[in-house]
Amino acid sequence: MMIKKFGYSNLIMLAIGIVIMYMIVDFKTPDFLDLTLMVVFGLTILLNFIRFIYIYKEANDE
């Protein structure tokens, strides 16, 4: 139930983002675009993690 509330599409989008990051970003010598993509994706993962914690707390409080 908790994963359903978090969203299967949200998990799929995060997985697609990881694949795109792996394919596009040059991790050995990153330029400005690579760093920007990594920061934006990192913030996206952080926000989703915080959202998942709130959903987890709400599910356990009931």
C-alpha positions, 0 to 999 in steps of 0.5 A: 500500500505504501509503495502504491501511495508513493507511486509506481510511476514515480519509481519508474521515473527515478529509474529512468533518470538513473539510466539517463544520468549514467548514459549522458554524464561524464563522471571522469571529467564533468563539465558545467552541464554534467554538474548541473544534471547531477545536482538537479537529479540529486535534489530530485532524489533527496525530495523523493526520499523525504516524501517517502519518509513522510509517507512511511511515518503516516502509514505507521501512525495509523 
